[in-house]
């Protein structure tokens, strides 16, 4: 009997929670925003995504393996998020998943120097947020 009573409470709570979200969706004002656009007009998806000038090889050629990471044998992938602005320059670079041992800082430095063709939306250049992995692999000796 107690188990059945608890199940009913869970169902009632679930229904109340769903009704609350529905009410909030119907009543609260929403901004007239375009799908894929953040509040600060940085797009995530655009008609023509930015392209890295020289491809990933351009970034990999800029990477210098930190000596401390080399000596410690640290390898891995650093995921870097950034915004490509209307001129194709990189800004607001942050590491979303790092490895440490100086590899994160090196990935940020290399990506910050990269040049992109700007993303285009409705024929206009726009800011686009992107994330890319930078791979660090030591040569086998």
Secondary structure, 3 states (H helix, E strand, C coil): CHHHHHHHHHHHHHHHHHHHHHHHHHHCCCCCCCCCECCCCEECCCCECCEECCCHHHHHHHCCCCHHHHHHCCCEEEEEEEEECCCCEEEEEEEEECCCCCHHHHHHHHHHCCEEECEEECCEEEEEEEEEEEEECCCCC
